[in-house]
Amino acid sequence: MNHETVNKLNIIKSEINNKILSLNFNNYTPNIIAVTKTFSLDKIEPLIKEGHIHFGENKVQEALNKWQAIKEKKENLKLHMIGKLQSNKVKFTVGFFDYLHSVDSLRLAEKIANEQQKKKLKPKIFLQVNIGGEDQKSGVFIDNLIELYNRSVKDFNLNVIGLMCLPPENNDPREYFSKTKKLNDELKLEQLSMGMSNDYLKALEYKSTYLRIGSKIFGSRN
């Protein structure tokens, strides 16, 4: 008998497959990042045993404590840093996380560049766009995106693979997913980090390639 988290993940996969069929999209299979922040290993390990690969964390220290030993045993796991990344934590993230989803400033990009040069490792990078122009939210404003992208790639040699966004709450996210997809296409990037537990099916309409799903798999956080 499957663990409840495995059952929930399988239901999500089925919903995703049905949605993609209804959209008539060919050759499109998004990745599900199981967001494990605050959740203990007893809820996570059944997914690992089932063969799930992509996992996301919001806080560097929690991730180090939780995943260090597991990553040494399971080298195929892919760990995603999806929360706000503070520049003083960069030295711990490069070489530990495979993907960084929240790069939003030249200062942070330069810190990552310095660290990846030291370690001879290049994590995959998403640039976080403040797609709703919200002052209280992280992310590069649209007007500054091209400069951040160009300098990240040309000056800092970062492996930028796509854009990430968090649409404003209590709004239909489709408008913001559409804008992010358009910007992504203009930059000729192939990956998109969009969609969470409450809106991942809508993100599929804009071909998000990485869905960040936590509470829908693990239940509500304490």
N, C-alpha and C positions, 0 to 999 in steps of 0.2 A: 504493500500500500504506500502510495506516494505521500511525502510530507506536504502540509498545506501550502507552503511557499511554492513548491514544485507545481502543485495543482493550479495555483493562481497564475503562475507564469505560463503554464500551458493554455489556460483560458485566454490570457492576453495574446499569446501567439496566434491562437485561433481567430480572435477578433481582428488582429492585424491582417492575417491572410485573407479573411472575408472582405475586409475593407479594400485591400489591394485588388482583389478580383473585381469588386464593384467599380473600381476606378479604371479598370482595364490597363493597368501599368504592367509592362513587361520587363523582365530582368531587373526587378527591384526588390531587394530584401534588406530592410533596415535592421540595424543592430539594436538590441535591447540592453541598456546599461541598468543593471539592478543596483539601485542607490541604497547603500547599506549603512548610511550614517545613523548612529545611535543604536543600531541593531547588533545583537550579540551573535557569536559564531554558530550557536545552535540553530539559528534561523537561516544562516548563510550556507553552512556546510552541505545541506541537502541539495542546494542548487549547484554547488561545485561538483558533488558526486554525480549529479545528473548531466554534467558536461557543460554547464553554462560558463561562459568565458569572461564577459564584460561586467565589471563592478565599479561603482562610483562612490566616492567619499567627498565630504565637504570640508573636513578639517584635517590638516596635515598630521598633527600629533596623534589623533585618534586612528588615522589610517596606518601610521607606522606601528602603533601598538597592536593593531588588529591583524595586519596583513603581512608583516615581516616574515614570520615563520611559514605562513601558507605559501607565499610567493617563492620561497626557497624550494619548497617541495613541488609546487605546481607552476612550472615555468611558462606554461601556455596561457596563464591568466593575464588579462589585460586590465590594468587599474587606471581609473579616470579620476583626475582631480577636477571636480565640477563646481566647487565653492570659490568664494573670493580668495585669491592668492596674495598673501602679503609678501612684500619683497624680501623680508628677513627670513622667510621660510623656503625661499627658492632653492637654497643649497640642499635641502632635504627632499625636494620634489623631483629634481632632475636625477634620473637614474633609478627612481623608485616608482614613479607614475609613468605609465606609457603614453598617456594623453593628458594634456592640460587644456581645459575648456574655457578659462576665464582670463586670458591675456587681454588687457585693455589699455595699456599705456606703454609709451616708449621706455620709460624707466624700468618697468617690469620686463619688457622684451630684452633690454640690454642686460639685465641681471641674469636672465635665462641663458642668453648668448654666452656670457662669461662662464657660467657654470657648465654648460654643455661642452664648451671648449676644454675646460679642465678635465672633465670626465670622459670626453670623446664619445658622448652619447647625445642623440637628438630625439627628444620626445615629439610626438605629433601634437600640433598646436591648433586650437581654435581661437580666433579673435572674438571676444565678446562684444556685441554691438548693443548699445543702449537704444534699442529700436523704437521705444516710445518717447524718447527725449525726456526721461524722468530724472530730475536733479538728485533724488534720493537713492537712485539705483546705480550699480556699477555698470561698466561698459563704456566703450569709446562712442562718442557721438558720431552720427553719420558723416558730418562735415569733416571729421578728422580721420575717418576710416582709411581712406586711400593712402594718406601719409603713413599711418601706422602699418598698413600692409606692406607698402613699398620698402620702408626702412627695416621692418622685421625680416623681410626676405633678402633684400639686397645688402643692407649694412650689417645685420645681425645674423644672417644665415640660418634663420629659424625655419623649421619644416611646417609651414602654415598649410593646413589641409582644408580649412573651412571656417565658417562663421557660426557663432552660438548666439542665441537670444533668449530673453525672458520677457514675454509680452506683459504689458500692464495688467494688473489684476482687475477682475470684474468687467473686462472688455472681451469682445469676440476676438480670439487670437489670430483668426485667419488673416486679417489685414496686416498684422505684424509678421506672420509667417511668410506672407506673400512678399512683403518688402525685403525681408532678410534673404529669401530665395533669389530675388532679383539682384540684390547686391552681390550675392555669392556667385551668380552666373556672370555678372559683369567682371568680377575678378577672376573668372574662369577656374573657380575652385569646385571640387567634386563632392566634398563632404559637408553635411549640415547637422548641427546639434540643436534640435528643436523638438519640443513636445515633452510633457511630463505626465504624471498620473491622471490629471484632469483634462488633458487636451491632446494626448498622443495620437488619437485617431484623426483629429483635424490636421495635425502636423504631417500625417501621411499624404494628405492632399497636395502638399508642396514638396514631396519627396525628401523629407528629413531622413538622414541615414543613421543618425544616432538618437534614440529615444531614451530620456532619463526618467526611469520609472522606479519609484520607491514604495510609497504607501499602498499602491494597488497590489503590490506583491507581498509586502511584509506587514501591512496593517498600519494603524495610526501610531505615531511616535508619542512617547510619554512626555 
